[in-house]
Amino acid sequence: MRATLMYAAGDVRVVDVPEPTIQESTDAIIRVTYACVCGSDLHPYHDLGDTPEGRRMGHEAIGVIEQIGADVTTLAVGDTVIVPFAWSDGTCAFCRDGITTSCVHGGFFDGAPSATQAEMLRIPYADGTAVAIPAGTDEALMPSLLTLSDVYLTGYHAAVRGGVEAGKTVAVIGDGAVGLSAVLAARQLGAETIILMGRHTARTDLGREFGATHVVAERGEEGIAKVLELTGGEGAHVVLEAVGHMPAYEQAYGIVRPGGVISRVGVPQYEDAAIGFASLFGKNATLTGGPATVRAYLEAAIPQVIDGTIDPGKVFDRELPLDDIAEAYRLMDTREALKVLIRP
């Protein structure tokens, strides 16, 4: 079968690899029908060192189950399923608390021996991980359903962790697919004022369609000043940071209102960050966020896509076959594409 491997920064190839097999009785094997490239895939695309054996890429997928292990009870061969970016057993203490990305038996598909930018995928702990899409679902909804494997529910996770609700002023930093998803999620949770910080017009236009009431193109101190101006000098109750780089974090604590919340879902590309009096402490601000607990939200989100309440698949603006995935990475890296759908 064909799968995507990255061998060094910028070196993405589709190569022949062995098909995945059932290794544990709780496994399932799917034929991947939809995958995509994520903004977080661009981090290794920029800085992965030489990796002669290659790193398997991809963590978002929809597919059809072709095999199940003997102990899989909630899924069947032929089911079409959404696969979150992390697998989880669904039964451990952290899964029961809804923190499925900390499952004691869990892991992340990106970089795993079987990852999603491929023709087939092994799903560990299939009952706890994959969720079946109702039979007969319109194929046209599959791109939106694919966003539930990561990008939309990552934006939703940011909004939930940040405590977005009616009456709150929300600022979203980043006009990538996760940032735009955070705008859509904030709107769904009742926010009335949503300030999107981004400077790519095609993307911020989609942000307005998703519910942004204001767009701030300025960055740094100018961007902070603009948000403070829009909020009467008070700042945002909730800041959703969807970038992961230090300037975005600095912007976040510059615009958060005293007593407010910063919720980060952009994978942080740093370990050391300001938390002292001038940043968080002096404002009584809360810092939260983390890897989205997609599996905990999936069952409730699927009907919202099917009934048309949300249409997060609009973040996909290109579609390519698996063999052209290197071009998909290039398009996203150069910002010629917002998010690329891949058809294995």
HELIX and SHEET records of a PDB file:
HELIX    1   1 GLY A   39  ASP A   41  5                                   3    
HELIX    2   2 LEU A   42  ASP A   47  1                                   6    
HELIX    3   3 ALA A   93  ARG A   96  1                                   4    
HELIX    4   4 THR A  100  SER A  102  5                                   3    
HELIX    5   5 ALA A  126  THR A  129  1                                   4    
HELIX    6   6 GLU A  139  LEU A  141  5                                   3    
HELIX    7   7 MET A  142  LEU A  146  1                                   5    
HELIX    8   8 THR A  147  SER A  149  5                                   3    
HELIX    9   9 VAL A  151  GLY A  162  1                                  12    
HELIX   10  10 ALA A  177  GLN A  188  1                                  12    
HELIX   11  11 THR A  201  PHE A  210  1                                  10    
HELIX   12  12 GLY A  220  LEU A  230  1                                  11    
HELIX   13  13 MET A  246  ILE A  255  1                                  10    
HELIX   14  14 PHE A  281  LYS A  283  5                                   3    
HELIX   15  15 VAL A  294  ILE A  306  1                                  13    
HELIX   16  16 PRO A  312  VAL A  315  5                                   4    
HELIX   17  17 LEU A  322  ASP A  324  5                                   3    
HELIX   18  18 ILE A  325  ASP A  333  1                                   9    
SHEET    1   A 3 ASP A  11  ASP A  16  0                                        
SHEET    2   A 3 ARG A   2  ALA A   8 -1                                        
SHEET    3   A 3 ARG A  55  ARG A  56 -1                                        
SHEET    1   B 5 MET A 120  ILE A 123  0                                        
SHEET    2   B 5 ALA A  28  CYS A  36 -1                                        
SHEET    3   B 5 ALA A  61  ILE A  68 -1                                        
SHEET    4   B 5 THR A  80  VAL A  83 -1                                        
SHEET    5   B 5 VAL A 131  ALA A 132 -1                                        
SHEET    1   C 4 MET A 120  ILE A 123  0                                        
SHEET    2   C 4 ALA A  28  CYS A  36 -1                                        
SHEET    3   C 4 VAL A 340  ARG A 343 -1                                        
SHEET    4   C 4 ARG A 318  PRO A 321  1                                        
SHEET    1   D 2 ALA A  86  TRP A  87  0                                        
SHEET    2   D 2 GLY A 107  PHE A 108 -1                                        
SHEET    1   E 6 HIS A 214  VAL A 216  0                                        
SHEET    2   E 6 THR A 193  MET A 197  1                                        
SHEET    3   E 6 THR A 169  ILE A 173  1                                        
SHEET    4   E 6 ALA A 236  GLU A 241  1                                        
SHEET    5   E 6 VAL A 256  ARG A 264  1                                        
SHEET    6   E 6 THR A 286  GLY A 289  1                                        
END                                                                             
